[in-house]
Each structure stands twice: as structure tokens, then as C-alpha cells.
Amino acid sequence: MASYIAPSQIAQRQLEYFAGKRVLVIGEIEDSFPIELSRHCDKVTVFTSNYITYRSLQSSSKIDTLFGASLPADIDADMVLLYWPKAKAEAQMLLHMSLAALGNETEIVVVGENRSGVKSIEKMFATYGPINKYDSARRCSFYWGICQQAPDSFDLQSQIKTYHVELNGIAITVKSLPGVFSHGEFDHGTQLLLNNLPELTGKVLDFGCGAGIIGAYMGLKNPTSKLNLCDINAFAIESSKQTLAANGLSGEVFASDVYSDIGNDFDFIVSNPPFHAGLDTSYSATETLLSDAPKHLNKQGQLWIVANSFLKYPPIIEQQFGHCKTVAKNRKFAIYHAAK
């Protein structure tokens, strides 16, 4: 018996809603429930912005799994199953995107943890049609509705927030989509990191790039460096591509689940590493980032990271590099550095 997250468990209690349907699954999917769902309906297509989810589901022949920031126009579905994401603006964007593609008479099921604000769907869906709560269990809610007024079209560009930051005389134009880290704001940890970076040469990696602020700053300050930016989130990858373009920079921007798609010849790995997965805190990706960093660095390669100062990262770095220097620290953040 597969173990499912609570929103999947509540969907599993209501399988009759999906019978005979062609279901498009979107949002914060974190388990293999879509594979089980395929046994109860005509077809399941998963559209995810999470590369970890994509990698775990794409090998299944029972469902179609798509990874990206925009939904292909030719999606074959008559029902949407939305796993409520942690950012409300992302839920709005996903609804708009999927209903514009699927049109009127599309049924919708929304599942989510109550603490994630899933109740917002009642107001948010009002412009499209009726929606009601039909079940609640495991501190989650199950909504069903039907789209009667589909949006005419969806344009990803219209969802992008543009803002400008300046640091040490370097002006950066930032483009970010909903759900992306530092969406519409310049994070203080990132500022501290950038204020302490040395001159960078060679091949540099902005790991967990979010909207691409770190990558853009490094590229503008060190024009000869070769920029690489990666993230697990397709909306982050799209945001970073647009941020680089807006600042006249070029670089490789790609998806990677920690080091899954990353080479081993970097001169610098620089990161404000993520420690959130869904609504819960998770450090495992960052611990892997730190412990495997030496394998991906050149001979004199360097690791620079910013972290909340309460996190116990120095021992992990010391274990791998033999040392860990705290370059700067304030009440909230610390900058750690190690070299091979």
C-alpha cells in the first residue's frame, strides 16, 4: 500500500468523482497517487513545475507526465485535480492556465491542507463557476466545482513581476513568477551573500537559483565567468532565464534535483539553499548539496553559501572539505565558505 500525503488520501476517499474522466493533475503533487488514480479514470496527465515529482512519475507508463512552466495547448482532459500550492498567486495562475486550455464544462477538484489556505478557492473560483466543499478529513478539504466561464486565453508573461535591485553599484532587473523564491522582493540573506562574494572566474553555479538574482549579480560583476543556474522549479527556471535576458546576460539555466543533472567541473558553487518542501521544513536537499559539493568542484573549487544561522551546516561542510570558514554573520544569517 503506497503511503500518500494527506491531500491524496482525501482524494482517494472520493474516487467516484473521477470515474470515466480524463484528469489533468496540477499543483503541489508529492506522491504517486496519480498512478493509482489512472486505474479509476480514463486518462491521467500530470503537469508539474517540480522536477523531483517529474522524475519520480515520468517512468510510469500509466500516466503522461509533463514538466514545465506552461501547459501545452493540446491537453486532453475534462477534469482538473488541483493540489493546492503554498503560494496563493500560484494557485490563481495554475487555475487560469488550465481553464484557458480546457474551457467550459471542465470539472475541478481541489484538495489541500486547511493550514495552507485552501479555503481561498471558494472566492478565487467564483469568477469561473460554482465550487463547494464535499469532504474534510486529515485536516484537509476536498472541493468539487465546474467551470462555466472559462478565461479566453492565458499569457505567462502577464504573470511575471518585474522589480529592480541595486547592490554595490550594480543594478539588476529581476523577473519572477508566482511561487518562486524572492518573488517580488530582495531577500536579506541573498544580500549578505552577494556583499561577501570574492571575484569569480571560470565556471560558476547558482544552485537553487529562484528568480536568478545571484546568477545575474555574479554575471554582471564578473563578465568573464561562465554562468550556470539550476533549480527544481520550472517557474524558477523560466524566471531566471528572463532575469538573465533582462540584464543582457547569457548562461545555462536548467532543472536539477540537487546534483542529478549537474557536471563536476565547477570553479564556484554559490547558493542560498532552499530548506522548504511544501509547507514543512526539509533540509535533506541542502545537506546533499553540501556533502556532495567536492565531487562537483574543480581542484581549487570553492563553495559559498548563506544560511539561517541556527542551521547546523558547518559540521557537514567541515566533514567534506576539512574546514569551514564563517565569513560573515548577523542575527539571522551566516555566510560559509570552503575550498577544495
Secondary structure, DSSP 8 states (H G I E B T S, - for coil): -----HHHHHHHTTGGGGTT-EEEEEES--SSHHHHHTTTSSEEEEEESBHHHHHHHTT-SSSEEEESSS--TT---SEEEEE--SSHHHHHHHHHHHHHHH-TT-EEEEEEEGGGTGGGHHHHGGGT--EEEEEEETTEEEEEEE-SS--S---GGGG-EEEEEEETTEEEEEEE-TTSTTTTS--HHHHHHHHH-----SEEEEES-TTSHHHHHHHHH-TTSEEEEEESBHHHHHHHHHHHHHTT---EEEE-STTTT--S-EEEEEE----EETTEE--HHHHHHHHHGGGGEEEEEEEEEEEETTS--HHHHHHHHS--EEEEE-SSEEEEEEE-
